[in-house]
């Protein structure tokens, strides 16, 4: 679909103040910008976000492989949670990349009744990134909208960016990630039938089916919360290839502590709290079972320290 048609389909009921970006992860830096957007919109304008459902680099650089922090649906929910009233998902394409910044701005005026544009320090739109803040302020003066820049949110002397969060997740530093996201990193997926090895060991696990382009934390065992039908349950979650069994497929499987219900076919969410240990291969099954028992005890302790509900 042509991007102009997608904008036209949004049909806002009032003039808008908007921002544009990928917003993968909707981290604290994004929330900082979105709160400013909502404040500037006030009650007079509709706070609006145009978010790309795919990363522009995946189109402009074919060899660039993106692993996302959030699915498009999760991202939209998180953006709306910041008070944004209209979210317009837009697929980035070669056609869109060829549109000049002037024509893109004109489409925003025509279809979204834009009166204000809120941008971060590195923002640019249009062909060859010609639409930087300086350019857009000039064009906006001609077309009837203003432009305001928002400085990045800095934690520990470093701006919060999705790249920084991806690096931390890739190293299993989920506690650090929570301080950058403003929430625990989570994975949502449907529970599928695995090889039932966990059940045979006395620790039945929920194996998640996940999109291939979602970033997974480093292999290992994690203290986690598993959300089932809106209720958070303590859990220990394993990510890896299960080397004790000589397997090679990377899987995410959560052992939900003290839970006995049938989860097959249900959609659940796993929130990662703390990495407990790296993935290991064990000499025999009894050694593995003994370690899993310790993992469950460690997970209980870690979650109790996180201020969650009491765990017996």
C-alpha positions in Angstrom: 0.0 0.0 0.0 1.3 3.5 -0.9 2.3 5.3 2.3 0.0 8.2 1.4 -3.0 5.9 1.4 -2.0 4.5 4.7 -1.8 8.0 6.2 -5.2 8.8 4.6 -6.7 5.8 6.2 -5.7 7.0 9.7 -8.4 9.8 9.5 -7.6 11.7 12.7 -10.6 13.6 14.1 -8.6 16.7 15.0 -5.3 18.4 14.2 -2.2 16.4 15.2 1.1 16.8 16.9 3.2 13.8 15.9 6.5 12.1 16.0 8.0 9.5 13.7 10.3 6.5 14.3 10.9 2.8 14.7 10.5 2.9 18.5 11.7 -0.7 18.9 11.5 -1.6 22.5 9.7 1.6 23.6 12.5 2.1 26.1 12.8 5.0 28.6 14.4 7.2 26.0 11.4 6.7 23.7 9.0 7.3 26.6 10.8 10.5 27.4 10.1 11.8 23.9 6.5 10.5 23.9 5.7 12.2 27.2 6.9 15.5 25.7 4.8 14.8 22.6 1.7 14.3 24.7 2.4 17.4 26.8 2.8 19.5 23.7 -0.4 18.2 22.2 -2.4 19.0 25.3 -6.1 18.9 24.7 -6.0 20.9 21.6 -4.2 18.4 19.4 -4.2 14.7 18.9 -0.8 13.1 20.0 0.1 10.8 17.1 3.0 8.5 16.4 4.0 7.1 13.0 6.0 3.9 13.7 7.8 1.8 11.1 6.8 -1.9 11.4 10.3 -2.8 10.0 13.7 -1.2 10.5 14.6 1.1 7.6 18.2 -0.4 7.6 16.7 -3.8 6.7 15.5 -2.3 3.4 18.4 0.1 2.7 21.1 -2.4 3.6 20.0 -5.9 2.5 22.7 -7.6 4.5 21.6 -5.9 7.7 19.8 -8.5 9.9 17.5 -7.0 12.5 16.4 -8.7 15.7 13.6 -6.8 17.4 13.0 -6.1 21.0 9.2 -6.0 20.5 6.7 -7.3 18.1 4.7 -4.7 16.1 1.6 -5.4 18.2 3.5 -5.1 21.5 5.1 -1.9 20.4 1.8 -0.3 19.6 0.4 -1.2 23.0 3.4 0.2 24.7 3.2 3.5 22.7 -0.4 3.8 23.5 0.4 3.3 27.2 2.3 6.6 27.2 -0.9 8.5 26.4 -0.6 8.5 22.6 -4.1 8.5 21.0 -3.3 7.6 17.4 -0.6 5.2 16.2 -0.1 4.8 12.5 2.0 1.7 11.6 3.9 2.2 8.4 6.0 -0.3 6.5 9.3 1.1 5.3 10.0 0.3 1.7 12.2 1.4 -1.2 9.3 3.4 -2.5 9.1 5.3 0.8 12.8 5.7 0.9 12.7 7.6 -2.4 10.2 10.2 -1.2 11.7 13.6 -0.7 11.5 15.2 2.7 9.3 18.0 1.3 6.8 15.6 -0.2 6.7 13.5 3.0 6.0 16.7 5.0 3.3 17.7 2.5 1.6 14.3 3.0 1.6 14.7 6.8 -0.1 18.1 6.4 -2.6 16.8 3.9 -3.6 13.5 5.6 -2.8 14.0 9.3 -3.4 17.7 9.7 -0.1 18.1 11.4 0.5 21.2 13.5 3.6 20.1 15.3 6.5 17.6 14.9 8.5 16.4 17.8 11.9 14.9 16.9 15.0 13.4 18.6 18.5 14.7 18.1 19.4 12.3 15.3 16.1 12.5 13.5 15.9 12.8 9.7 13.3 11.8 7.1 13.0 11.7 3.4 15.3 10.7 0.6 19.0 10.6 1.6 17.9 11.8 5.1 17.6 15.3 3.8 14.8 16.2 6.2 16.8 17.0 9.4 15.5 19.4 12.1 16.8 22.5 10.4 15.2 21.6 7.0 11.9 20.6 8.6 11.7 23.9 10.6 12.0 25.8 7.4 9.5 23.6 5.6 7.2 23.6 8.6 7.2 27.4 8.6 5.9 27.3 5.0 3.4 24.5 5.5 2.0 25.6 8.9 3.6 23.3 11.5 6.3 23.8 14.1 9.2 21.5 15.0 10.6 20.9 18.5 13.7 18.8 19.2 13.9 16.7 22.4 17.3 15.8 23.9 18.0 12.2 24.6 17.5 10.6 28.0 20.9 9.8 29.5 21.6 7.0 32.1 25.1 6.6 33.6 26.4 9.2 31.2 25.2 7.3 28.0 22.1 8.0 26.0 19.5 5.2 26.1 19.2 3.7 22.6 17.8 0.4 21.3 21.3 -0.6 20.2 22.6 -0.4 23.8 19.6 -2.5 25.0 20.2 -5.1 22.4 23.8 -5.5 23.4 22.8 -5.9 27.1 20.2 -8.6 26.2 22.6 -10.4 24.0 24.9 -10.7 27.1 22.1 -11.8 29.4 22.2 -8.6 31.4 18.5 -8.5 31.9 18.7 -6.6 35.2 20.4 -3.7 33.4 17.9 -4.0 30.6 15.1 -3.4 33.0 16.7 -0.1 34.1 16.8 1.0 30.5 13.3 -0.2 29.4 11.5 0.9 32.6 10.1 -2.6 32.8 11.4 -6.2 32.6 12.3 -7.5 29.1 9.7 -10.0 28.1 8.9 -12.6 25.4 5.4 -13.5 24.5 4.5 -16.6 22.5 2.3 -19.6 22.2 3.1 -22.7 24.2 3.9 -25.6 21.9 4.6 -29.3 22.4 8.3 -29.9 22.9 10.2 -33.2 23.4 8.7 -33.6 26.9 12.1 -34.1 28.5 11.3 -31.6 31.2 8.2 -33.5 32.2 10.2 -36.8 32.3 12.7 -35.1 34.7 9.9 -33.9 37.0 10.1 -30.3 35.8 7.5 -29.8 33.0 8.3 -26.7 30.9 6.3 -24.4 28.7 8.1 -24.2 25.3 7.4 -20.9 23.6 6.9 -20.5 19.8 8.4 -17.1 19.0 9.0 -15.0 15.8 12.3 -15.6 14.3 13.2 -11.9 14.3 12.8 -11.4 18.0 16.0 -11.0 20.0 16.6 -13.6 22.7 18.7 -13.2 25.8 22.0 -15.0 26.0 21.8 -18.8 26.7 21.4 -19.6 30.3 18.9 -20.0 33.2 16.9 -17.0 34.4 14.7 -16.1 37.3 11.5 -15.0 35.6 7.8 -14.2 36.0 5.4 -16.0 33.6 2.1 -14.3 33.0 -0.8 -16.8 32.4 -4.2 -15.3 31.8 -3.1 -12.0 33.3 -1.7 -13.6 36.5 2.1 -13.5 37.2 3.6 -16.8 38.4 7.2 -17.3 39.5 9.3 -19.3 37.1 12.7 -20.5 36.0 13.3 -20.1 32.3 16.0 -21.8 30.2 17.3 -20.5 26.9 19.6 -22.6 24.9 20.2 -25.9 23.0 20.0 -28.4 25.9 23.6 -29.7 25.5 23.1 -32.5 28.0 20.8 -34.1 25.4 23.0 -33.3 22.4 20.4 -31.1 20.8 21.1 -28.1 18.5 17.8 -26.2 18.2 17.7 -23.1 20.4 14.6 -23.0 22.6 12.9 -20.9 25.3 11.2 -23.0 28.0 9.8 -21.8 31.3 9.2 -24.0 34.3 6.3 -22.3 36.1 6.9 -23.0 39.8 4.0 -24.7 41.6 1.8 -24.6 38.6 0.0 -27.7 37.3 -2.4 -26.5 34.6 -2.3 -27.4 30.9 -0.7 -24.6 28.9 -0.5 -26.1 25.4 -1.9 -23.7 22.9 -2.1 -20.8 25.3 -0.3 -17.5 24.8 1.9 -16.6 27.7 4.5 -13.9 28.5 7.8 -14.5 30.3 9.4 -11.5 32.0 13.2 -11.9 32.7 14.3 -10.7 36.1 17.9 -12.0 36.6 20.3 -14.4 35.0 21.1 -17.3 37.4 23.8 -19.1 35.5 25.2 -20.0 32.0 24.0 -23.0 30.0 25.9 -26.2 31.0 26.2 -29.8 29.9 26.0 -32.4 32.6 27.6 -35.8 32.8 24.3 -37.6 33.5 20.6 -37.1 34.2 20.8 -37.1 38.0 23.3 -34.3 37.9 21.0 -32.3 35.7 18.0 -32.9 37.9 20.0 -31.8 41.0 21.0 -28.6 39.2 17.5 -27.8 38.0 16.3 -28.2 41.7 18.9 -25.7 42.7 17.9 -23.4 39.8 14.3 -23.4 41.0 15.4 -22.6 44.6 17.6 -19.8 43.3 14.7 -18.4 41.2 12.4 -18.4 44.2 15.0 -16.4 46.2 15.8 -14.0 43.4 12.1 -13.2 42.7 11.4 -12.8 46.5 14.1 -10.1 46.5 12.4 -8.3 43.5 9.5 -7.3 45.6 7.0 -9.6 43.9 4.3 -11.6 45.7 5.4 -13.9 48.5 6.7 -17.2 47.3 6.3 -20.1 49.7 
